[in-house]
Amino acid sequence: PIMGALVKANMHTFVTDSNGTFQFVGIQTSKNRTVIEVSKPNYFKGFRTMYIIANEDNYTRIILIEKKNPANFNAGSGGTINVSGGGSITFSANSIVNKNTGAAYTGNVTVYSTWIDPTSEQLGDLIPGSLRGLNDNEEEKLLASYGMVGAELFDDNNQALQIAAGGMAQITFPLPAALSATAPASIPLWYFDETNGLWKEQGTAQIQGGNYVGNVSHFSFWNCDHPAEMVRFEATVKSSEGITLANAKVKITNKLYSASAYDYTNAHGKVVGYIPKNANLLLQIFIPDCNLLVYSQDFSTTNSEVIMNNIIVTIPPGNLINISGTIVSCTNNIVKNGYIVLNINNFTKFIKASSNGNFVSSFAVCNAPISLNIIAHDADKKVFGINNGVTLNAGNNNLGPLTACGNISSQYIEWSSTVNGIKTSYTITDPLGLFVGGYNDVGLNDFTEINGTDTISQQVGISFAFDGSPSLSGNHYLKYYADHLDHDLLNDTTYSYINSIIPVTLTKYDSVGGKIEGSFNGTILGLNIPIRNVKCTFRLTRDQI
């Protein structure tokens, strides 16, 4: 699991916890194309383009690719570098510029690169976006990949570089032997568009010496793909006992091209996406933590969508686990916004409880019984329980009440901004956030100032202050406010205007080293954006007298 990755979904952000999990609750987003973006230093950005099922949990799994084994060449003379994992890139002399300014660059170039094997069993977790793209006519197509290469270029001061306008670089993509029989002599090239989460057609590649070779004019991720028409696909996966299977891996292979794609069922055993039109396909279902095949079916498509309401999977004896239980607070009250996290062979399962605190889930494992830790979380109070070491047997497992109590998320700031009815939310958490929380005596007024920003790229941040005594007693009112929507928190000291009296409700104000915690809700007039309503909750360590 990757801790501290910054995850963005539309206008909402979240920082992953120690289990690598993230969640966006009750947000509005595109059904057909929701783009999830994940970033962390020393990794290539990860993207997932999802088809969203409304009013249900939607599940995805993203593997970030580490930047390693950098290669170098001189921009003035050009050169060829080996791509990490396979392939190569050849750069022409004097073809590199500063990405932000466009100024010519002639010094040392450091290249981080990676090849994604299109036959990998992890392809669906690794690829940017999904295997969907826009061709030269702006028509959306389903893609059959024959290999991908991504690259990022930097100077010695870690400034981003790019190919100059009108310039080209040549990429050699390894062609796996398993795909060589169906590989066309010439294939379209596609680059990943981070804005819309789709691949876009640009240029072609030809087979040369068992590889695809093509020229590109800029760098992001590039993909050799055969395009196809597509139809919508929906399926619900159940066990032979009629229980829906969560997080099962559903893989579909196009028999003509030997190209595959997969996704995971949600908490209700449902998976939705796109598959090739007028094609002969193979449907397979796997237990994901060990990739054990438990179902296989040939089928064909026409011009119409495909709906498989009940795919009955016979799980081998001893491999189906059903769990149920309730999440409660320290005082044994029902947790209304809770979830449990469990980890099987580094495959994290995230199970949301209902508003009455109950959770129910069924999933397949490779071997039962299994021993693991289950942690209960209270999302509203930002607290979680101890590692509950349990042994899960095949069949029903009633875990009883699990307590979300005993541990707190040490520091966090969570806020939302609603402009013209559109809500944007942000979450930064400790120890992933960079926080300053304290008490200052400004003039004759007691004054508490709180600042916080994400540590990934400092793209998300907030700063505010309230008056009143450094204690729970008396009244406290918001005196100034700003977040990253208004300005650069690091370089600009101009704050937004507060349009009304906004009380700050404090639930804790400890001595130095303890916690300041509370919330506020009110109307803010931004300097750079329209009037908006802001809701904020926070828990910070007090570091000043």
Summary of the structure (lengths in Angstrom):
residues: 545
radius of gyration: 25.9
end to end distance: 37.8
largest distance: 80.4
contacts: 1787
relative contact order: 0.09
helix: 1%
strand: 55%
